[in-house]
Amino acid sequence: MADLTGEIIDGRYQLLSLIASGGMGSIYSALDTRLDRSVAVKIMHPHLAQDEEFVSRFIKEAKAAAALSHPNIVNVQDQGWNTGGVPAVFIVMELVEGATLRDYLDEQGALGVESALRYLVPILSALAAAHERGIVHRDIKPENILISKEGRVKVADFGLARGALLGNTMTGESSIILGSVSYLSPEQVQRGIADERSDVYATAIVAFEMLTGKKPFEGETPIQIAYKHVNEKVPAPSTINSKVPATLDALIQRASDTDPDKRPANAGEFLSALREIQSALDPSRKQMSLELDLPPAALQSKVRKKGRGVTGKSPIPSARVEPVAPPEITARTRRKTSRRVQRNRAIALLLVIALIAGGWYLKTGPGARIVVPSLAGMKVAAATAQLKAVGLVGEVDKEVFSEEINKGLIIESRPAGGGRIKADGIVKYILSKGPERYVIPNLQGESPTAAIAILTKDPLKVGNQTELFDPKIPVGQVIGTDPKAGSSVTRDSVINILISKGQEQVVLNSYVGKIGEQALNELTDAGFNVSTKYVSSETVPLGAVISQSPDGGGSQGKGAAVALVISKGTDFTFIPNVYSLEESVAVKALKSLGLKYTVRRIGSKKIKHVTNVTPKVGTSVKRGSTVSLTVG
């Protein structure tokens, strides 16, 4: 792939320098010209970008990885196609300045127990967050673990290894997995299938390498290393580094078991077990938290403005009042005043008489009334007791729905609060039935006509009738409603009815002779329930489909079961040359090939070596056959 330094990708990301190159593409440090920040841009290799299926999965996994937000995960920020300039599929990530765990291992070798645990905890914390979201990394290795200059551990390429591995597992031509083969789980080697337990296995291998400075298996070719992952047990780290405690030894061997069911189910379970060991090794150690709690800044006291204080009431200057001489009283004035006073006295007398008469009428006469207290929001019993105390009677007049007043409480009274009523008069309550709601019935299995009749018994409206595929409900019958059955809705709500079109039919292709992993993925994506069986074959290559049931070429209901029989390769092997090897080494070599053995010992030497092998070296035999060794 040509060096693209200097190119501007997507009119936004200017590639500054090449950081690294791998099986899927090249990584550049770049400048986001829009936000003026440093980023890392990964450009897919051109030959991979031409594979539409690969690109589709690459984009899908990039979107899944972008949904992850964790302090120990490299953040995915953008992804797309470069439409102006060099054709390229790219992904944009945060730029982590520092080194990889591989750099540390190459420089320091074994890291020691305490240092290894400090790296393992954030690695597993990142994986645990991904596993909770259903995302599997599939390519955990020291090259994908970054350590920033600040010491923060970051796991990179989340979800991006999946597309590279699918369909390429254990092929000699694939350059993509050669760097990862030392960390591939047995199930990835054999079937190309990975789940959370595969990440657990790879992390255990990384832990082994951190504790010992070595990989558990070495070989001249990737195939030899992969073969050992499938057929040999990962040794205990303490066999190389005696400082590794027994509890950590046992956990790493459990996490690297060839049987996925015997490993921790996910990174979260692995992390919990590791933290228990960490606490046991150092009980005084305070557990670190990822929460960033900043202490609140103290509020500065407000500065009060100084002003003139008021120490007492200011004296009010008094106005000088000149005495006014009373008017001169004359006979004319006296006569006028007397007439006015007499008139006013007559009016006042009439008012007093009217007030006395009115008071008598309202309090003890025929017009006597009692003021009705406010009863809104009260329960019936409490309202009735309050009315009784003032000489009134209460009773429920009617019940109505109310969105504001809870069921069983009084909405209003008649007369209303503040009104007047005769003593022993009846105050009527209007009581709340609560919000008006109707429960949608379960209409599954009914005909559309019957469903409409049932719904319209209540004041509800029938909306759209939508047809959907359903594998269980017969054609023409109701699957359900929208909103769902059991939901409470208001008056005149619109209820949509979902009607079954029966089971969806899907074309079933034939995959005989094709790669088993391709068949499994395509059939699963098409909606089939796929099961696999692996058998030996002398004619069908490793990983290819031997047979399929039902046969391809027709249509099947979506969700139907499809059984695949996949080749696990030849059942024969060759007798290895174990002449002159120590007895224990020769026996181990035979076991690794699936051969049984018998040993005939001759001579008096304490350490015996192989002197004869039957059948002869190089003979093709079936796995499980017995080989006779003579040692002396």
C-alpha positions as CSV (number, residue, x, y, z in Angstrom):
1,M,0.0,0.0,0.0
2,A,1.5,3.4,-1.1
3,D,2.4,5.9,1.6
4,L,-0.5,8.4,1.8
5,T,1.3,11.0,4.0
6,G,0.1,14.4,3.0
7,E,-3.3,13.3,1.6
8,I,-6.5,14.9,3.0
9,I,-9.1,12.2,3.6
10,D,-12.8,13.0,3.3
11,G,-11.9,16.7,2.9
12,R,-11.2,16.8,6.7
13,Y,-8.3,14.5,7.9
14,Q,-4.8,15.5,6.8
15,L,-2.5,12.5,7.1
16,L,0.8,13.6,8.8
17,S,2.9,10.5,9.2
18,L,2.7,6.7,9.0
19,I,2.5,5.1,12.5
20,A,2.1,1.4,11.7
21,S,1.0,-1.1,9.0
22,G,-0.8,-4.4,9.6
23,G,-2.8,-7.1,8.0
24,M,-5.9,-4.9,7.5
25,G,-4.4,-1.5,6.7
26,S,-2.1,1.3,7.7
27,I,-2.5,3.7,10.6
28,Y,-1.5,7.4,10.3
29,S,-1.3,10.2,12.7
30,A,-3.5,13.0,11.3
31,L,-5.0,16.4,12.0
32,D,-8.7,16.8,12.1
33,T,-8.8,20.2,10.3
34,R,-12.4,20.8,11.2
35,L,-11.9,20.5,15.0
36,D,-8.1,21.2,15.0
37,R,-7.2,18.1,17.0
38,S,-4.8,15.2,16.6
39,V,-6.4,11.8,15.6
40,A,-5.3,8.4,14.3
41,V,-6.7,7.4,10.9
42,K,-6.7,3.7,9.8
43,I,-6.8,3.2,6.0
44,M,-7.9,-0.2,4.8
45,H,-5.7,-2.0,2.3
46,P,-7.0,-1.5,-1.3
47,H,-7.4,-5.3,-2.0
48,L,-9.6,-5.6,1.1
49,A,-11.6,-2.5,0.2
50,Q,-12.6,-4.2,-3.0
51,D,-14.4,-7.0,-1.1
52,E,-17.9,-5.6,-0.6
53,E,-18.8,-8.2,2.1
54,F,-15.6,-7.4,4.0
55,V,-16.2,-3.7,3.9
56,S,-19.8,-4.1,5.0
57,R,-18.7,-6.1,8.1
58,F,-15.9,-3.6,8.7
59,I,-18.4,-0.7,8.8
60,K,-20.9,-2.7,11.0
61,E,-18.2,-3.5,13.5
62,A,-16.8,0.1,13.4
63,K,-20.3,1.4,14.4
64,A,-20.5,-1.2,17.2
65,A,-17.1,-0.2,18.5
66,A,-18.1,3.5,18.4
67,A,-20.9,2.8,20.8
68,L,-18.3,1.8,23.5
69,S,-17.3,4.5,26.0
70,H,-14.7,3.4,28.5
71,P,-11.5,5.0,29.8
72,N,-9.5,1.9,28.8
73,I,-10.8,1.6,25.2
74,V,-9.5,3.6,22.2
75,N,-12.5,5.7,21.2
76,V,-13.8,5.4,17.6
77,Q,-14.8,8.9,16.3
78,D,-15.6,8.6,12.6
79,Q,-15.7,6.2,9.7
80,G,-16.4,6.4,6.0
81,W,-15.2,6.4,2.3
82,N,-12.8,8.9,0.9
83,T,-14.9,10.3,-2.0
84,G,-12.4,13.0,-3.1
85,G,-8.9,11.9,-3.9
86,V,-7.3,8.5,-3.2
87,P,-10.1,5.8,-3.0
88,A,-10.0,4.5,0.6
89,V,-12.1,3.1,3.4
90,F,-11.1,4.7,6.7
91,I,-11.8,4.8,10.4
92,V,-10.9,7.6,12.7
93,M,-9.8,7.0,16.3
94,E,-8.4,8.9,19.2
95,L,-4.6,9.3,19.0
96,V,-2.8,7.6,21.9
97,E,0.8,8.8,22.2
98,G,3.0,6.2,23.9
99,A,3.9,2.6,23.2
100,T,2.3,-0.8,22.8
101,L,2.5,-3.6,25.4
102,R,4.6,-5.5,22.7
103,D,7.2,-2.7,23.0
104,Y,7.4,-3.1,26.8
105,L,7.6,-6.9,26.5
106,D,10.3,-6.8,23.8
107,E,12.3,-4.3,26.0
108,Q,11.8,-5.8,29.5
109,G,10.8,-9.4,29.0
110,A,8.8,-10.7,32.0
111,L,7.1,-7.8,33.8
112,G,6.7,-9.4,37.2
113,V,3.5,-10.3,39.1
114,E,2.6,-6.9,40.4
115,S,3.2,-5.1,37.1
116,A,1.4,-7.8,35.1
117,L,-1.7,-7.4,37.4
118,R,-1.6,-3.6,36.9
119,Y,-1.9,-4.1,33.1
120,L,-4.4,-7.0,33.3
121,V,-7.0,-5.2,35.4
122,P,-7.6,-2.3,32.9
123,I,-7.4,-4.7,29.9
124,L,-10.1,-6.9,31.5
125,S,-12.1,-3.9,32.6
126,A,-12.2,-2.7,28.9
127,L,-13.2,-6.2,27.7
128,A,-15.9,-6.5,30.4
129,A,-17.5,-3.3,29.2
130,A,-17.5,-4.6,25.6
131,H,-18.9,-8.0,26.6
132,E,-21.7,-6.4,28.4
133,R,-22.7,-4.7,25.1
134,G,-22.4,-8.0,23.2
135,I,-19.1,-6.9,21.4
136,V,-16.3,-9.5,21.2
137,H,-12.8,-8.2,20.3
138,R,-11.5,-11.4,18.7
139,D,-7.9,-10.1,18.3
140,I,-6.5,-9.5,21.7
141,K,-2.7,-9.4,21.6
142,P,0.1,-7.1,23.0
143,E,0.2,-5.1,19.7
144,N,-3.5,-4.0,20.3
145,I,-2.8,-2.9,23.9
146,L,-1.5,0.7,24.1
147,I,0.1,2.5,27.0
148,S,-0.1,6.3,26.8
149,K,2.6,8.6,28.1
150,E,0.4,9.2,31.1
151,G,0.3,5.5,31.9
152,R,-3.3,4.9,30.8
153,V,-3.8,1.4,29.3
154,K,-6.0,1.5,26.2
155,V,-7.3,-1.5,24.2
156,A,-7.4,-0.8,20.5
157,D,-9.2,-2.3,17.4
158,F,-12.4,-3.3,19.3
159,G,-14.6,-5.3,17.0
160,L,-12.5,-4.6,13.9
161,A,-10.7,-8.0,13.9
162,R,-13.9,-9.9,13.2
163,G,-14.1,-9.2,9.5
164,A,-10.5,-10.0,9.0
165,L,-10.8,-13.4,10.5
166,L,-14.0,-14.6,9.0
167,G,-13.4,-17.0,6.2
168,N,-9.6,-16.8,6.6
169,T,-8.9,-18.8,9.7
170,M,-6.1,-21.3,9.3
171,T,-5.5,-20.6,5.6
172,G,-1.8,-20.5,4.6
173,E,-2.4,-17.6,2.3
174,S,-3.9,-15.3,4.9
175,S,-1.4,-12.7,6.1
176,I,-4.0,-11.2,8.4
177,I,-3.9,-13.8,11.1
178,L,-0.2,-14.6,11.1
179,G,0.6,-12.1,13.8
180,S,-2.4,-13.2,15.9
181,V,-2.0,-16.9,15.8
182,S,-0.1,-17.1,19.1
183,Y,-3.2,-15.8,20.8
184,L,-6.0,-17.6,18.9
185,S,-8.3,-19.8,20.9
186,P,-8.7,-23.4,19.9
187,E,-12.3,-22.8,18.7
188,Q,-11.1,-20.0,16.4
189,V,-8.4,-22.3,14.9
190,Q,-10.8,-25.2,14.4
191,R,-14.1,-23.5,13.5
192,G,-13.3,-19.8,13.1
193,I,-16.0,-19.0,15.7
194,A,-15.3,-16.6,18.5
195,D,-17.2,-15.4,21.6
196,E,-16.5,-13.8,24.9
197,R,-14.6,-16.9,26.1
198,S,-12.2,-16.5,23.1
199,D,-11.2,-13.1,24.4
200,V,-10.7,-14.6,27.8
201,Y,-8.4,-17.2,26.3
202,A,-6.4,-14.6,24.4
203,T,-6.1,-12.4,27.5
204,A,-4.8,-15.4,29.5
205,I,-2.1,-16.0,26.8
206,V,-1.1,-12.3,27.1
207,A,-1.0,-12.7,30.9
208,F,1.3,-15.8,30.5
209,E,3.6,-13.7,28.2
210,M,3.7,-10.8,30.7
211,L,4.5,-13.1,33.6
212,T,7.1,-15.2,31.8
213,G,8.5,-13.1,29.0
214,K,7.6,-16.0,26.6
215,K,4.7,-17.2,24.5
216,P,3.3,-20.6,25.7
217,F,3.8,-22.2,22.3
218,E,6.5,-21.7,19.6
219,G,6.8,-23.2,16.1
220,E,8.4,-22.7,12.8
221,T,5.1,-21.9,11.0
222,P,1.8,-20.4,12.2
223,I,0.1,-23.8,11.4
224,Q,2.4,-25.5,14.0
225,I,1.6,-22.9,16.6
226,A,-2.1,-23.1,15.9
227,Y,-1.9,-27.0,16.1
228,K,-0.4,-26.7,19.6
229,H,-3.2,-24.3,20.8
230,V,-5.7,-27.0,19.8
231,N,-3.9,-30.1,21.1
232,E,-1.7,-29.0,24.0
233,K,-2.5,-27.5,27.4
234,V,-1.0,-24.1,28.2
235,P,1.7,-24.7,30.9
236,A,1.5,-23.0,34.3
237,P,3.4,-19.7,34.3
238,S,5.2,-20.8,37.5
239,T,7.0,-23.5,35.5
240,I,9.0,-20.6,34.0
241,N,8.6,-17.9,36.7
242,S,8.6,-19.4,40.2
243,K,7.4,-16.1,41.7
244,V,3.9,-16.5,40.2
245,P,1.6,-17.4,43.1
246,A,-0.4,-20.7,42.9
247,T,-3.8,-18.9,42.8
248,L,-2.8,-16.8,39.7
249,D,-1.3,-19.9,38.2
250,A,-4.6,-21.7,38.5
251,L,-6.7,-18.8,37.2
252,I,-4.5,-18.4,34.0
253,Q,-4.7,-22.2,33.3
254,R,-8.4,-22.1,33.8
255,A,-8.8,-19.1,31.5
256,S,-6.6,-20.8,28.8
257,D,-8.4,-24.2,28.9
258,T,-8.9,-25.8,25.5
259,D,-12.5,-26.3,26.4
260,P,-14.4,-23.0,26.3
261,D,-17.0,-24.2,28.8
262,K,-14.3,-24.5,31.5
263,R,-13.1,-20.9,31.2
264,P,-14.6,-17.9,32.9
265,A,-17.8,-17.0,30.9
266,N,-16.6,-13.5,30.1
267,A,-14.1,-10.8,30.9
268,G,-16.2,-9.6,33.8
269,E,-16.0,-13.0,35.5
270,F,-12.2,-13.2,34.8
271,L,-11.8,-9.6,36.3
272,S,-13.6,-10.5,39.5
273,A,-11.4,-13.6,40.0
274,L,-8.3,-11.5,39.3
275,R,-9.3,-8.8,41.8
276,E,-9.8,-11.4,44.5
277,I,-6.3,-12.6,43.9
278,Q,-5.0,-9.0,43.9
279,S,-6.6,-8.3,47.2
280,A,-5.3,-11.5,48.7
281,L,-1.7,-10.7,47.6
282,D,-1.9,-7.2,49.0
283,P,-4.8,-6.8,51.6
284,S,-3.8,-3.2,52.3
285,R,-4.1,-2.2,48.7
286,K,-6.9,0.3,48.0
287,Q,-9.0,-0.6,45.0
288,M,-8.8,2.0,42.2
289,S,-12.0,3.4,40.9
290,L,-12.7,4.6,37.3
291,E,-15.0,7.3,38.7
292,L,-13.5,10.8,38.5
293,D,-14.9,12.6,41.5
294,L,-13.6,16.2,41.6
295,P,-14.0,18.0,45.0
296,P,-16.4,20.9,44.7
297,A,-14.7,24.3,44.8
298,A,-15.5,26.4,47.8
299,L,-17.8,29.3,47.0
300,Q,-16.3,32.7,47.5
301,S,-18.1,34.8,50.0
302,K,-20.0,37.7,48.4
303,V,-18.5,41.1,48.9
304,R,-21.0,43.4,50.5
305,K,-21.1,47.0,49.3
306,K,-20.6,49.5,52.1
307,G,-23.3,52.2,52.2
308,R,-24.6,54.6,54.6
309,G,-26.1,52.8,57.5
310,V,-29.4,53.8,59.1
311,T,-29.0,54.3,62.8
312,G,-32.4,55.7,63.6
313,K,-35.3,57.5,62.1
314,S,-34.4,60.8,60.5
315,P,-36.2,63.7,62.0
316,I,-39.1,64.9,59.9
317,P,-39.2,68.7,59.7
318,S,-42.5,69.8,61.0
319,A,-44.6,72.3,59.1
320,R,-45.7,75.3,60.9
321,V,-49.5,75.2,61.5
322,E,-51.1,78.5,62.0
323,P,-54.2,78.4,64.3
324,V,-57.4,78.9,62.4
325,A,-60.1,80.8,64.1
326,P,-63.5,79.0,64.3
327,P,-66.1,80.4,62.0
328,E,-68.6,82.8,63.4
329,I,-71.8,81.0,64.4
330,T,-74.9,82.9,63.4
331,A,-78.6,82.1,63.7
332,R,-78.8,81.2,60.1
333,T,-75.9,78.7,60.4
334,R,-77.5,77.1,63.5
335,R,-80.8,76.5,61.6
336,K,-79.0,74.9,58.6
337,T,-76.9,72.5,60.8
338,S,-79.9,71.3,62.7
339,R,-81.8,70.3,59.6
340,R,-78.9,68.3,58.2
341,V,-78.3,66.5,61.5
342,Q,-81.9,65.6,61.8
343,R,-82.0,64.1,58.4
344,N,-78.8,62.1,59.0
345,R,-80.1,60.8,62.3
346,A,-83.3,59.6,60.5
347,I,-81.3,57.8,57.9
348,A,-79.1,56.1,60.5
349,L,-82.1,55.0,62.5
350,L,-83.6,53.3,59.4
351,L,-80.3,51.5,58.7
352,V,-80.1,50.2,62.2
353,I,-83.6,48.9,62.0
354,A,-82.8,47.2,58.6
355,L,-79.7,45.6,60.0
356,I,-81.4,44.2,63.0
357,A,-84.3,42.9,60.9
358,G,-81.8,41.3,58.4
359,G,-79.7,39.7,61.1
360,W,-82.9,38.2,62.6
361,Y,-84.0,36.9,59.2
362,L,-80.6,35.3,58.3
363,K,-79.7,33.9,61.7
364,T,-83.0,32.9,63.4
365,G,-85.7,33.7,60.9
366,P,-86.8,32.0,57.7
367,G,-83.7,33.2,55.8
368,A,-81.2,31.5,58.1
369,R,-78.3,29.8,55.9
370,I,-75.1,27.9,56.7
371,V,-71.9,28.5,54.7
372,V,-70.7,25.3,53.0
373,P,-67.0,24.6,53.6
374,S,-64.6,23.8,50.8
375,L,-64.6,20.0,50.2
376,A,-62.6,19.6,47.0
377,G,-59.8,17.0,47.2
378,M,-61.2,15.4,50.4
379,K,-62.4,11.8,50.9
380,V,-66.1,11.2,51.4
381,A,-65.8,10.3,55.1
382,A,-63.8,13.3,56.0
383,A,-66.1,15.7,54.1
384,T,-69.2,14.2,55.7
385,A,-67.8,14.6,59.2
386,Q,-66.9,18.3,58.5
387,L,-70.4,19.0,57.2
388,K,-72.0,17.3,60.2
389,A,-70.1,19.6,62.5
390,V,-71.8,22.6,61.0
391,G,-75.2,21.0,60.8
392,L,-75.2,19.8,57.2
393,V,-75.6,16.4,55.5
394,G,-73.4,15.1,52.6
395,E,-74.0,12.5,50.0
396,V,-72.5,11.3,46.7
397,D,-74.4,12.7,43.7
398,K,-72.4,11.0,40.9
399,E,-69.0,9.7,39.9
400,V,-67.0,11.0,36.9
401,F,-63.5,10.5,35.4
402,S,-60.8,13.0,36.2
403,E,-57.3,13.3,34.9
404,E,-56.3,15.6,37.8
405,I,-58.1,14.3,40.9
406,N,-57.3,10.8,42.2
407,K,-59.9,8.1,42.4
408,G,-62.2,8.3,45.5
409,L,-61.6,12.1,46.1
410,I,-64.3,14.8,45.8
411,I,-63.9,16.9,42.6
412,E,-66.5,19.5,43.7
413,S,-69.6,19.9,45.8
414,R,-73.1,21.4,45.2
415,P,-73.4,24.0,46.6
416,A,-69.7,24.7,46.1
417,G,-67.5,25.8,49.0
418,G,-68.5,29.3,50.2
419,G,-72.1,28.8,49.2
420,R,-75.0,28.9,51.7
421,I,-77.6,26.3,52.5
422,K,-80.3,25.8,55.0
423,A,-79.5,24.0,58.2
424,D,-79.8,20.2,57.8
425,G,-79.5,20.8,54.0
426,I,-77.9,18.2,51.8
427,V,-74.6,18.9,50.1
428,K,-74.0,16.6,47.1
429,Y,-70.5,15.4,46.1
430,I,-69.2,14.8,42.6
431,L,-66.7,12.0,43.1
432,S,-63.6,11.1,41.0
433,K,-63.3,7.7,39.3
434,G,-59.7,8.6,38.5
435,P,-58.3,8.9,35.0
436,E,-60.4,7.3,32.2
437,R,-58.4,4.3,31.0
438,Y,-59.2,1.2,29.1
439,V,-57.1,-2.0,29.1
440,I,-56.4,-3.4,25.7
441,P,-57.5,-7.1,25.6
442,N,-55.3,-10.0,24.3
443,L,-56.6,-10.5,20.7
444,Q,-53.9,-13.0,19.6
445,G,-55.4,-15.8,17.4
446,E,-58.6,-13.9,16.8
447,S,-59.8,-13.0,13.3
448,P,-59.6,-9.3,12.3
449,T,-63.4,-9.0,12.4
450,A,-63.7,-10.5,15.9
451,A,-60.8,-8.4,17.1
452,I,-62.5,-5.2,15.9
453,A,-65.8,-6.2,17.6
454,I,-64.0,-6.8,20.9
455,L,-62.1,-3.5,20.7
456,T,-65.1,-1.3,19.9
457,K,-67.0,-2.6,23.0
458,D,-65.0,0.2,24.7
459,P,-64.8,3.7,23.4
460,L,-61.6,2.9,21.3
461,K,-60.9,3.4,17.7
462,V,-59.4,0.8,15.3
463,G,-56.5,2.1,13.3
464,N,-54.3,0.3,10.6
465,Q,-54.3,-3.4,10.0
466,T,-50.7,-4.4,9.2
467,E,-49.6,-7.8,7.9
468,L,-46.4,-9.3,9.3
469,F,-44.6,-12.6,9.0
470,D,-45.0,-14.8,12.1
471,P,-43.7,-18.4,12.4
472,K,-46.3,-19.4,15.0
473,I,-49.6,-17.6,14.2
474,P,-51.6,-19.0,11.2
475,V,-52.2,-16.8,8.2
476,G,-55.0,-14.3,8.6
477,Q,-55.1,-14.4,12.4
478,V,-54.2,-11.6,14.8
479,I,-50.6,-11.5,16.1
480,G,-51.2,-8.7,18.5
481,T,-51.9,-5.0,18.8
482,D,-50.1,-1.7,18.9
483,P,-50.1,-0.6,21.8
484,K,-49.6,-4.1,23.2
485,A,-52.3,-6.1,25.0
486,G,-52.5,-5.2,28.7
487,S,-51.7,-1.5,28.0
488,S,-53.9,1.2,29.5
489,V,-55.1,3.8,27.0
490,T,-57.4,6.9,27.1
491,R,-60.8,7.2,25.5
492,D,-60.8,7.3,21.7
493,S,-57.2,6.0,21.5
494,V,-56.3,4.4,18.1
495,I,-55.4,0.7,18.3
496,N,-53.5,-0.8,15.4
497,I,-54.0,-4.5,14.6
498,L,-51.1,-6.8,13.5
499,I,-52.2,-9.7,11.3
500,S,-50.1,-12.8,10.5
501,K,-48.9,-13.5,6.9
502,G,-47.6,-16.9,8.2
503,Q,-44.0,-18.0,8.3
504,E,-41.6,-16.1,6.0
505,Q,-40.1,-18.3,3.3
506,V,-36.4,-18.0,2.6
507,V,-34.3,-19.4,-0.3
508,L,-32.0,-22.2,1.0
509,N,-28.8,-22.4,-1.0
510,S,-26.5,-25.4,-1.2
511,Y,-23.2,-25.0,0.6
512,V,-21.7,-28.4,0.0
513,G,-18.0,-28.0,-0.8
514,K,-17.9,-24.4,0.4
515,I,-16.1,-23.1,3.5
516,G,-18.1,-24.1,6.6
517,E,-17.7,-20.7,8.3
518,Q,-19.1,-18.9,5.3
519,A,-22.0,-21.3,5.2
520,L,-22.7,-20.8,9.0
521,N,-22.6,-17.0,8.8
522,E,-24.7,-16.7,5.6
523,L,-27.4,-19.2,6.8
524,T,-27.6,-17.5,10.2
525,D,-27.9,-14.0,8.6
526,A,-30.7,-15.4,6.4
527,G,-32.6,-16.4,9.5
528,F,-32.0,-20.1,9.7
529,N,-31.3,-22.0,12.9
530,V,-28.0,-23.6,12.0
531,S,-26.3,-26.6,13.8
532,T,-22.8,-28.0,12.9
533,K,-21.1,-31.3,13.2
534,Y,-17.4,-31.9,12.6
535,V,-16.3,-35.3,11.2
536,S,-13.1,-36.6,9.7
537,S,-12.8,-36.9,5.9
538,E,-10.2,-38.2,3.6
539,T,-11.7,-36.5,0.6
540,V,-13.1,-33.1,1.7
541,P,-10.6,-30.4,2.8
542,L,-10.4,-29.2,6.3
543,G,-13.2,-26.7,7.1
544,A,-15.3,-27.4,4.0
545,V,-19.0,-28.6,4.1
546,I,-19.4,-32.3,3.5
547,S,-23.2,-32.4,3.6
548,Q,-26.2,-30.2,4.4
549,S,-29.8,-31.0,5.5
550,P,-32.2,-30.0,4.1
551,D,-30.5,-29.9,0.7
552,G,-30.2,-26.5,-1.0
553,G,-32.1,-25.3,-4.0
554,G,-35.6,-24.8,-2.5
555,S,-37.3,-22.5,0.1
556,Q,-37.7,-23.1,3.8
557,G,-39.5,-21.2,6.5
558,K,-37.4,-18.5,8.2
559,G,-36.1,-20.0,11.4
560,A,-36.1,-23.5,10.1
561,A,-33.3,-25.8,11.3
562,V,-30.4,-26.5,8.9
563,A,-27.7,-29.1,9.8
564,L,-24.2,-28.8,8.4
565,V,-21.6,-31.6,8.5
566,I,-18.1,-30.0,8.2
567,S,-14.8,-31.7,7.6
568,K,-12.1,-31.7,10.3
569,G,-9.6,-33.1,7.8
570,T,-7.9,-36.4,7.6
571,D,-8.0,-38.9,10.4
572,F,-4.6,-40.2,9.6
573,T,-1.1,-39.1,10.7
574,F,2.5,-40.2,10.2
575,I,4.7,-42.0,12.7
576,P,7.2,-39.3,13.8
577,N,10.9,-39.8,14.1
578,V,11.5,-40.1,17.8
579,Y,14.7,-42.2,17.6
580,S,17.3,-41.2,20.3
581,L,14.8,-39.0,22.1
582,E,14.3,-39.4,25.8
583,E,11.3,-41.6,26.7
584,S,9.2,-38.7,28.1
585,V,9.9,-36.5,25.0
586,A,9.0,-39.3,22.6
587,V,5.8,-40.1,24.5
588,K,4.7,-36.5,24.5
589,A,5.2,-36.3,20.7
590,L,3.1,-39.4,20.1
591,K,0.3,-38.0,22.4
592,S,0.3,-34.7,20.5
593,L,-0.6,-36.6,17.3
594,G,-3.4,-38.5,18.9
595,L,-1.5,-41.8,19.0
596,K,-1.4,-44.4,21.8
597,Y,1.8,-46.1,22.9
598,T,3.5,-49.0,24.7
599,V,7.0,-48.8,26.1
600,R,9.5,-51.7,26.4
601,R,12.4,-50.8,28.6
602,I,15.8,-52.6,28.3
603,G,19.2,-52.0,29.9
604,S,20.2,-50.4,33.2
605,K,20.5,-46.7,32.1
606,K,18.7,-44.4,34.4
607,I,17.7,-42.0,31.5
608,K,16.6,-44.1,28.6
609,H,16.4,-43.2,24.9
610,V,14.3,-44.6,22.1
611,T,16.1,-47.4,20.2
612,N,13.3,-48.8,18.2
613,V,9.9,-47.7,16.9
614,T,7.0,-49.9,15.5
615,P,5.4,-49.3,13.0
616,K,8.3,-47.6,11.1
617,V,8.9,-43.9,11.1
618,G,6.9,-42.2,8.4
619,T,4.2,-44.9,8.2
620,S,0.7,-43.5,7.7
621,V,-1.6,-44.7,10.6
622,K,-5.0,-43.8,11.9
623,R,-5.2,-41.5,14.9
624,G,-5.6,-43.7,18.0
625,S,-3.3,-46.4,16.7
626,T,-0.8,-47.8,19.1
627,V,3.0,-47.3,18.6
628,S,5.5,-49.6,20.3
629,L,8.6,-47.9,21.7
630,T,11.8,-49.7,22.8
631,V,13.9,-47.6,25.1
632,G,17.3,-48.3,26.6
